[in-house]
Amino acid sequence: MELILSSEEEKFRDEVREFVSTEVSEEIRRKTMTGFRLDKEDHESWQKKLYAKGWMAPGWPVEHGGTGWTPMQKHIFEEECAAAGAPPVIAFGVTMVAPVIMAFGNQEQKDYYLPRILRSDDWWCQGYSEPGSGSDLASLRTKAVLNGDHYIVNGQKTWTTMAQHANLMFCLVRTSDEGKRQEGISFLLIDMEQPGVTVQPIKTIDGSVEINNVFLEDVKVPVGNRIGEENKGWTYAKYLLGHERTSIAAVGRSKAQLKRLKTIASAEEQDGKSLIDDPTFREKIADIEISLLALESLVLRVLSDESAGKGPGPEASFLKIRGTEVQQGITELLIEAIGNYAHPFVPESMETGWNEDPIGPEYAASIAPHYFNWRKASIYGGSNEIQKNIIAKAVLGF
């Protein structure tokens, strides 16, 4: 598939390209392009630049601060940001909770939270999964009991990404044990900086601490922090997950990683040849590139539907499955490309300030951690097995 841009789209692409080349610092660009860890300040500094430009939320309606871009402009923007090494916008606020607030929140909640999300005044995290309640999210046990004008919340959330930085959490809680499990869940916005909230980091196999346990002990949440109706949170959660799964596809970032793979595979070996000369490896690259192009075509269709006012449907599950499979496939080929240099895994080498000589080529240090980290991509946002069940029911009628 070859995208043919109109003259207006080419002009827009050049504007985006000029902006990102000027505004993304060299340090952040290097971190992003080589796979090194970005800190909270890296993300916030870039997001504030996007806000100042008016480009923070391309997917939002114009009346709430969106750009009014066409589907193709949104796609161009994502591609140019990824190609230039711009950090991804943290999704929890802009892509996940904001659409729920727009669709189901009251006017006071919209007026307060949406401008703060645009300005990056708040750092959000997602309180969905619990020990024993991940793919079977309806079995969650974190309980919220109404006490006057507050809920008293007790329970535990786990795998909570970036909770160590967050001051707010959108959280699913059980407010009723009657009827179907899905009908007793409510959607609350919880202040993470109040008494009773404890964050416990979980170290992952790639050496990072981006996920956490969050313990909630007699946490007071005003009724005004409930989105929509009590016991209707399951509906809002499904709506949010549709937006999350759409964004997980991340075509632009996969394209940037594919370009990196080709560069590494083209490096000459001692015998004067390169891995890209191997027909078998070339075929593997071609297979993953074909899958990525097909994914890109579907993303453009979904963006077009969203611009017409249609929310994410079962196609979001297709995007989630294929997007994560492509991402994992690229990391597997990167590991194959660097060969034995993938084995000396030094987690500390991913941190800013590490100044020891790398083992092997400089780019090798981050590839093994990147591979380990992306093993989870097919699980979060609803495991790929669950997405196949959704497709079977919603599309195939099983």
Number of C-alpha atoms within 10 A of each C-alpha: 8 6 7 8 14 9 9 10 15 14 12 16 19 13 12 20 18 13 17 22 17 11 13 20 15 12 11 21 20 15 20 18 19 20 19 21 17 15 12 13 9 17 17 18 16 20 23 17 17 19 16 11 10 14 20 23 23 22 21 19 16 12 8 15 18 16 18 17 17 15 21 16 20 17 19 21 22 19 21 22 21 24 21 20 24 26 22 15 16 18 16 20 24 20 21 24 27 23 20 21 20 18 13 16 19 14 10 9 16 18 14 10 18 20 14 14 20 24 16 20 13 17 21 28 26 23 26 24 25 22 12 12 15 20 17 12 18 20 16 23 21 21 22 24 17 15 12 9 10 17 22 17 24 20 18 22 24 24 21 24 20 19 26 20 16 19 16 19 23 23 21 27 26 26 23 18 14 9 8 10 16 20 19 19 31 26 27 25 21 24 19 23 11 12 12 14 18 18 20 15 20 17 12 14 12 18 16 17 15 16 19 21 22 22 18 22 15 17 21 22 22 18 16 15 17 22 22 20 13 17 19 17 25 20 16 22 21 12 19 21 20 21 21 22 25 23 18 21 27 23 24 20 22 23 20 18 21 23 13 17 20 17 11 19 23 15 14 13 10 7 6 7 12 15 19 20 12 11 10 11 16 14 12 13 19 12 13 18 17 13 14 23 15 13 20 21 14 17 24 15 14 21 21 15 15 14 17 10 10 11 14 20 17 16 21 24 26 21 24 28 24 19 27 24 20 23 26 22 18 24 24 18 20 24 19 15 23 21 11 11 19 20 13 13 17 15 15 12 17 21 14 13 8 10 8 7 9 15 15 13 11 10 17 25 26 21 22 22 23 21 21 16 17 19 17 13 19 21 17 18 24 22 17 21 12 16 22 15 14 18 18 13 12 13 12 9 8 9
